[in-house]
Amino acid sequence: MNRSLKDKILDYSVKYYNDFLKPLEPKRERMLEDPKEALYFFFDRVFYQGRQNSVSDRVRDEAKAAIEEFERERGDFKALFDLQNHGRLRELLSLRIGKGKVGRKLDKDLVISLLEFGAKVKGNNLVSFLKDNFQRGRVRSLFLELQKIRGIGPKISSFILRDFSVLYELDQGLSDDDYVVLQPIDLWVKKVGVLLGLYKSPEETDERIRIYIVDYCKSQKLSPPRFNQGMWYYGFSERP
């Protein structure tokens, strides 16, 4: 095993936390109480799929702008969770997202579907919903439930849950099966796993790669979610 590569990944794990999650520390309690802050935690993750991050950044920002305009019009953020108001929200999203602008129709559908999902959870708060279910040991169920939101597949579902578990320090003492679903797999994670010698080919199935990473982390007494963050950030940054 290439120990120096492992150490680089661990360094990138810390860097990932400092760059992406540490800025959220002051908001941790607020996100559990404020459905708007909770929604934006999801926005910072759900749009990052299959395109350049700069494009996803723009889609996220335009989605937030539509939400803010809707809130100014109605004077009530929670009106977003009333399905009767989604026609107007879709109009506002269409002014900013879609053909000839930025993003695609699926991005608008994702926002609407995310709000429909949020309408069904206690207090319309998606982050407190995650915490409640984590504490009840329903991690695998959460992984599957999030995929009912249009536009969210296994990778993004794992991405949300992985970052949530680390931010709220819930990434210790979980079952192997829980750790497996906290492993978002993309091109960079696959490549770094090969370099680490965890498997021979990036053509392995995502599910097998998840298991290989978790098994390795257990053998090294590492947090699987944090190590996954480091694998991705190392691959993305160093382009090995």
N, C-alpha and C positions, 0 to 999 in steps of 0.2 A: 504494500500500500504506500502511496506517495504521501508521506507525512507533510512535506512542505506545501503541497496543494491543499491538503486538509487545513493547515494553518491559515493559508490565504483565504479559504472559504469562511473560516471562523472570523477572520478579520472583516470580511465583507458582510458577514451576518451582523456584526456590531455596526458597521457603516450603514447597512440597510435600516436598522432600527433608528439610528441617529438621524438619517435623512428623511425617512418616511413616517415613522411612528412616534418618535420623541416629540415632534411638534404637536402631536395630538394629546400628549399627557395632560396639559391643563384642561382639556375638553372632556376627559374621560367620564367624569361624573355628569357633566352637562349633556353628553350624548345619551346617557341613560335616562335623562329626564326630558330632553327636548327632541321631539320627533323630526324637526328640521335638521338639527345637527346630525342626527342618526341617519337621515336620508342622504346627507352629503358624504358621510362616511362610505356609504354604498356607492354614490356617484364617483368617488375617487378610485373605484375599483372596477365597476361593471362595464365601463366603456373600453377597457384596455384589452382588446382582442382582435388579432388578425390584421393589424395596421400599425403605422408608425405612432409612437407615443405622442408626438406633437399633434397629430390629427385627433387622437383620443382626448388630449388636453383641450383642444378647441371644442369638441363635441360636449365634453363635460361642462365647460364654461358656458356654452350656449344653452345647455339644459338648465343650468342654474339660473341663467338670466331669464329664461321663460318662467321658471318657478317664482322668481322674485317679482316679475311683472304681474303674474297671476295674483300673488299675495297683495300687491299694491292695489289691484283692481277690487279684490274681494275683502281686503282688510282682515283676512283670517287664513293663516297657513293651513289649518286643519280642513278647510273647505276642499283642499286638494284630494282628500280621501273620500269625498262624496262622488260617487261614480257619475252623477248627473252633471258634474262640472268638467268632466274629462273632454267633452267636445271643445270647450273653449281652450283648455290647456293644449289640446292637440293643435288648435289653430296657432297658438303662440309658439309652440315647438316648430311648426311647419314654416314659420317666418324665419327660423334660424337654422334648422337642420333638415337635410335632404338634398335632393338633386339640385345642382347649381349653387349649393351653399357649402355645407360641411356635413360629413356623416351620411347616414342612409335611413331609410324608413324604419329599419329594425331598431335604430337608436330611439326613435320616437315611441315605437311599440314597447320597448324595454322600460322607458320611463312610466308609461301608462300602466304596464303590467306590474311594475314595482309598487306603484301607488295602490293598485288593486290588492296586491298582497298585503301591503301595510294597513289597508282598511280592515283587515281581518284579525290583526294582532292587537293585543292589549295596549291601549293608549296610542295606537298608531306608531309605536316606537320600534323600529327594526333592530336597533342595537340592544335594547333591553330584552327583546324577544330572543336574540341570540344568547344573551347571558342566562336568561331563565332556562333555556333548553340545554345549554352547556352544563349548568349546575344540576340538571335532572338526568344527565348522562345520555342525552339524545343527540349526540354529535352526528352519527351516521344518518339519523332521521333528518336533521337539519340540512345536511349535505344533499339529500334527495329532495327535500321540500323546496330549497332555493332554486332547484332546477325546474320547478313549475313556473317560475317567472320567465316570460318569453325573452329569449336572448341570453339566458344564463345556462351554460353547460357545466360539465364536471370541473373544467379548469377554473372558471371564474367562481364557481361555488366554493372550491377549495381555497382559492385566493382570498376570498372574503373571510372564511372561517380561520384560515391560517393567521392572517394579520390580526383578526379580532382576538384569537387565543393568546397571541404574544402581547398585544397592547394591554389586555386585561389580566395578564399573568395567569392564564388558565391552561398553559401548555405543559404543565407537569402532572405526572400521575395518571395520565389517560391510558386507555387500553390500546393495544396494537392496532385494532380496527379503527379506533378514533384517529390515531396518528396517520394511518394510511389515507384517510379522507382529508387530512390537512396538508396534503402534498400536491399543489398545483404543478402540472407537468407541461413544459413547453420545450421549444427547440434548445434553449440554453441549458436548462436542467438536464435534458437528455444527453447533451454533449459533455457536460461536466461529469455526469455519472460515469460515462465511458472512460474519461480521463482518470477518474478515481479508481477505476477497475471494479466498479460495482456490478457491471454487466458488460458484455462484449460489443453490443451493437445498439445504436439509438433507435433501431427498428423494433426493439422490445415493446410490448404493449404498455400503455400508460399504467395500467393496474399493476403489472409486474414491476415496473420501475418504482412506483410508489412503495411497494413492499420491500424492494432491495434497499431503498434509502432508509426506511424505518428500521430494517434489520441492522444496517450498518450503524445507524445512530445509537441503537440499543447496545451494540457491541462496544461502542466508544463512549457510552454514557453521555450522549449529546441530546439536546432538545431537537426532535425531528422537524418541528415547524421552523425553528430558528435556523437550522442547518439548511433547510430548503430555501429560505430567504437568502442565505449566503451563497448557495449554489447558483441561484438565478442572478444575483447581483454581480457575482464574479463573472459569469458567462456573458451577461449583458455588457459589462464594463470592459472586460479584457478581450472579448471576442477570440477565445482560444481556438 
